[in-house]
Amino acid sequence: MVLNSKAPEGPLAEKWDKHKFNVKLVNPANKRKYDVIVVGTGLAGAAAAASLAELGYNVKAFTYHDSPRRAHSIAAQGGINAAKNYQNDGDSVFRLFYDTIKGGDYRAREANVYRLAQVSVNIIDQCVAQGVPFAREYGGLLANRSFGGAQVSRTFYARGQTGQQLLLGAYSALSRQIAYGKVKMYTRSEMLDVVVIDEEVNGKLEKRARGIVTRNLITGEVQTHAAHAVVLATGGYGNVFYLSTNAMYCNVTAPWRAHKKGAYFANPCFTQIHPTCIPVSGDYQSKLTLMSESLRNDGRVWVPATKEIAERLRKGEITATDIKEEDRDYFLERKYPAFGNLVPRDVASRNAKQMCDEGRGVGSTGLAVYLDFADVIKRTSAEAVSQKYGNLFEMYEKITDENPYKLPMRIYPAVHYTMGGLWVDYNLQTTIPGLYATGECNFSDHGANRLGASALMQGLADGYFVIPYTIGDQLAQTKPTPVTTDHPAFAEAKAGVQARTEQLLSINGNKTPDEFHKALGHIMWEYCGMARNAEGLKYAKAEIQKIKKEFWTNVKVVGSGEEMNQALEKAGRVADFIELGELMVDDALDRNESCGGHFREEYATEDGEAMRRDDEYAYVAAWEYMGENQPERLNKEELVFENVKLTQRSYK
Ligand SMILES: Cc1cc2nc3c(=O)[nH]c(=O)nc-3n(C[C@H](O)[C@H](O)[C@H](O)COP(=O)(O)OP(=O)(O)OC[C@H]3O[C@@H](n4cnc5c(N)ncnc54)[C@H](O)[C@@H]3O)c2cc1C
């Protein structure tokens, strides 16, 4: 299939306005004749469901949580970017666009990223109107702080709980529509398939997404739901690595099942490793905790200057505060004087790994570096620091039993975000007409590396300001006749879901789904994690295939399908993770270059920076499912840059 991004022609700054004028409109009286399914009610999904219902569409919203308020978006701590330029420090829409394109190592589509920067300013107004309690300056203006990869302060925040407060805003907008009866909310419902039917369009048969199959997680009932369009807003798949900062429930099932029905999966290997997480502490850990990037505004990252000092630290002979200033290496400040501790995440993570690989890591495992607040506490006060980051410091102390006001935090990179996802065009439509993807679930705006505070911006941009326009274009061309689940494709998809459930329950092997997940996560982290090479990736592929084979003969799922059964839920998700893992490895093997979060050891500059190969790899890799156990087909969307010059990223 030829991938048509549908990015409008014309000057960058005019594309979105022009597009909004050119897309077809559904007249207000007709909107109530269209049903739209939104799967996922995190920031992207809740914003989309509320906005579409506000426009007049009938929305059915689904989440596997017991309330939209539980979505993983609630975990977001640091903030949300917007080009408001309240600080007068030189920000602009173009600068936010430029930072995002550059930060993503020139692997994102210009038109989408510019639109994101444009609507960023509307998001803040919308959220303030909803009552989101952003931090304010003494004069009443909203406050900003800095995040990595930018030299301006453009990050809006609500202490260390920005995601929670934004989600409460989106949830109240959604609740209003639920109360009006315009949104029908289905909680504890897991989407397990997309229903795609062949429909006659202008005399030709075309595929269209017309519904979904869900399983009620309390009763086990499998149901089908029909609509004129389906929007997936189901978040990211970082948990393929088992250990990550994502909520334990996050998974790839919804986009993966859509992928198997014809939606291309783009850049699956682009994973973000966040530099500031609490290090792994033992074999039985199931979750990692993020220390927000906002801490790098004031915290200084360092390791001991020599291996010998690091060794003494690891043995517990000395502590961090015993180490003299001249025996410390503030390696980010030394190597990147222009951005210092605020280099983007991929750069900060790689450097931390490099320090640990050199034997200068700290903590009992040697897999940690310091994030030190002594200077800012001396310069201001512990109280001032607590006002900005108090809840993060508390969280750190509860987990590590160390007081970060007195001792530097120990941090290490961990899997955090997935830039890959379902391929979408400028309208956020996947390669299945009528199926859309928004938020972290799509691949669209962050290229090979997402800048901090840009995920919330994208989720809300997609939900509040993009999909409400672009979905109309498709609906206006769809007959407003009622949709039902009578088409045989619904019964077929439902039977498929039931058969898979029965299969999982019937294997009755010896290993829990969790054991398979952990084994997969280990392979993914070791061979497709912070650093990758061809040999390791080939090994990983073979190992994942073994895991898959064993899973389908030896998994043990206790209980039945007609009840709440978390082992069954988990097994289905792990099965999808295993297949995704293999595709991630294929994608990483195909991309013979380093860019952003994808660091191929064979492609590094002399000083260890990522070596891009723009002549050959300036494309989006969009993978097409070809059938069970068949290699996937690679389709390429060539990226065209008309407004930025592709340069070696430098933060020096
Ligand atoms: C610890 C942490 C801190 C972060 N901090 C920041 C930050 O400060 N700033 C920033 O910009 N970004 C941050 N991020 C990233 C950001 O939080 C996420 O990218 C973003 O919230 C994702 O929003 P979403 O709406 O796309 O998905 P989610 O919030 O993950 O929502 C997914 C929704 O889909 C539903 N769902 C999923 N699958 C199914 C299914 N099969 N059936 C039914 N429902 C389903 C879930 O129930 C949920 O409602 C952070 C991430 C982490 C892990």
The ligand as a Tripos MOL2 file, in Angstrom:
@<TRIPOS>MOLECULE
LIG
   53    58     1     0     0
SMALL
NO_CHARGES

@<TRIPOS>ATOM
      1 C1          5.4700    7.8850   35.5370 C.3       1 LIG1
      2 C2          5.1900    8.6760   34.3090 C.ar      1 LIG1
      3 C3          5.2460   10.0680   34.3360 C.ar      1 LIG1
      4 C4          4.9780   10.8020   33.1990 C.ar      1 LIG1
      5 N1          5.0600   12.1620   33.2470 N.ar      1 LIG1
      6 C5          4.7810   12.8810   32.1450 C.ar      1 LIG1
      7 C6          4.8340   14.3020   32.1820 C.ar      1 LIG1
      8 O1          5.1100   14.9070   33.2030 O.2       1 LIG1
      9 N2          4.5310   14.9750   31.0380 N.ar      1 LIG1
     10 C7          4.2020   14.3440   29.8800 C.ar      1 LIG1
     11 O2          3.9300   15.0170   28.8860 O.2       1 LIG1
     12 N3          4.1310   12.9950   29.8330 N.ar      1 LIG1
     13 C8          4.4080   12.2520   30.9190 C.ar      1 LIG1
     14 N4          4.3440   10.8890   30.8580 N.ar      1 LIG1
     15 C9          3.7890   10.2480   29.6540 C.3       1 LIG1
     16 C10         2.2690   10.3870   29.6500 C.3       1 LIG1
     17 O3          1.7770   10.2340   30.9580 O.3       1 LIG1
     18 C11         1.5690    9.3730   28.7690 C.3       1 LIG1
     19 O4          2.1900    9.2880   27.5340 O.3       1 LIG1
     20 C12         0.1270    9.7860   28.5350 C.3       1 LIG1
     21 O5         -0.5210   10.0460   29.7540 O.3       1 LIG1
     22 C13        -0.6400    8.7270   27.7650 C.3       1 LIG1
     23 O6         -1.9820    9.1310   27.6780 O.3       1 LIG1
     24 P1         -2.9990    8.3020   26.8110 P.3       1 LIG1
     25 O7         -4.3240    8.9260   26.9970 O.co2     1 LIG1
     26 O8         -2.4730    8.1580   25.4320 O.co2     1 LIG1
     27 O9         -2.9960    6.8350   27.4720 O.3       1 LIG1
     28 P2         -3.3360    6.3290   28.9620 P.3       1 LIG1
     29 O10        -3.4060    7.4020   29.9550 O.co2     1 LIG1
     30 O11        -2.4040    5.1810   29.1970 O.co2     1 LIG1
     31 O12        -4.7960    5.7690   28.8250 O.3       1 LIG1
     32 C14        -5.0650    4.5650   28.1580 C.3       1 LIG1
     33 C15        -6.5330    4.2490   28.3220 C.3       1 LIG1
     34 O13        -6.8510    3.1470   27.4960 O.3       1 LIG1
     35 C16        -7.5420    2.1650   28.2300 C.3       1 LIG1
     36 N5         -7.2420    0.8810   27.5820 N.ar      1 LIG1
     37 C17        -6.0480    0.4090   27.1590 C.ar      1 LIG1
     38 N6         -6.2150   -0.7520   26.5110 N.ar      1 LIG1
     39 C18        -7.5270   -1.0190   26.5420 C.ar      1 LIG1
     40 C19        -8.3060   -2.0810   26.0400 C.ar      1 LIG1
     41 N7         -7.7790   -3.1030   25.3650 N.pl3     1 LIG1
     42 N8         -9.6440   -2.0450   26.2600 N.ar      1 LIG1
     43 C20       -10.2240   -1.0150   26.9510 C.ar      1 LIG1
     44 N9         -9.5270    0.0180   27.4250 N.ar      1 LIG1
     45 C21        -8.1890    0.0190   27.2100 C.ar      1 LIG1
     46 C22        -7.0780    2.3100   29.6560 C.3       1 LIG1
     47 O14        -8.0310    1.7940   30.5260 O.3       1 LIG1
     48 C23        -6.9550    3.8350   29.7390 C.3       1 LIG1
     49 O15        -8.2210    4.3880   29.9860 O.3       1 LIG1
     50 C24         4.6490   10.1390   31.9940 C.ar      1 LIG1
     51 C25         4.6020    8.7520   31.9570 C.ar      1 LIG1
     52 C26         4.9150    8.0240   33.0900 C.ar      1 LIG1
     53 C27         4.9540    6.5340   32.9880 C.3       1 LIG1
@<TRIPOS>BOND
     1     1     2 1
     2     2     3 ar
     3     2    52 ar
     4     3     4 ar
     5     4     5 ar
     6     4    50 ar
     7     5     6 ar
     8     6     7 ar
     9     6    13 1
    10     7     8 2
    11     7     9 ar
    12     9    10 ar
    13    10    11 2
    14    10    12 ar
    15    12    13 ar
    16    13    14 ar
    17    14    15 1
    18    14    50 ar
    19    15    16 1
    20    16    17 1
    21    16    18 1
    22    18    19 1
    23    18    20 1
    24    20    21 1
    25    20    22 1
    26    22    23 1
    27    23    24 1
    28    24    25 2
    29    24    26 1
    30    24    27 1
    31    27    28 1
    32    28    29 2
    33    28    30 1
    34    28    31 1
    35    31    32 1
    36    32    33 1
    37    33    34 1
    38    33    48 1
    39    34    35 1
    40    35    36 1
    41    35    46 1
    42    36    37 ar
    43    36    45 ar
    44    37    38 ar
    45    38    39 ar
    46    39    40 ar
    47    39    45 ar
    48    40    41 1
    49    40    42 ar
    50    42    43 ar
    51    43    44 ar
    52    44    45 ar
    53    46    47 1
    54    46    48 1
    55    48    49 1
    56    50    51 ar
    57    51    52 ar
    58    52    53 1
@<TRIPOS>SUBSTRUCTURE
     1 LIG1         1 GROUP 0 **** ****
